[in-house]
């Protein structure tokens, strides 16, 4: 659901919604095997394992040693978009 801000000139989507949409688009491009930075993606999980889980993710969640890395792009996308 995209929320909009009413201004006197036009209706514009909220910055947070636009940022979320751009992040998802970039993550979808990153998942392609022909992407030049696809090696940054964590390993894909086995489909036989994920089919038996209630909250299945396609990718393993990378272990984060710091809170800064846990909030970075790849862990965020694995958590929210898979």
Secondary structure, DSSP 8 states (H G I E B T S, - for coil): ---EEE-SS-EEE-HHHHHHHHHHHHHHHHHSTTSTTGGGS--B--HHHHTT-SS--SB-----SSHHHHTSHHHHHHHHH-
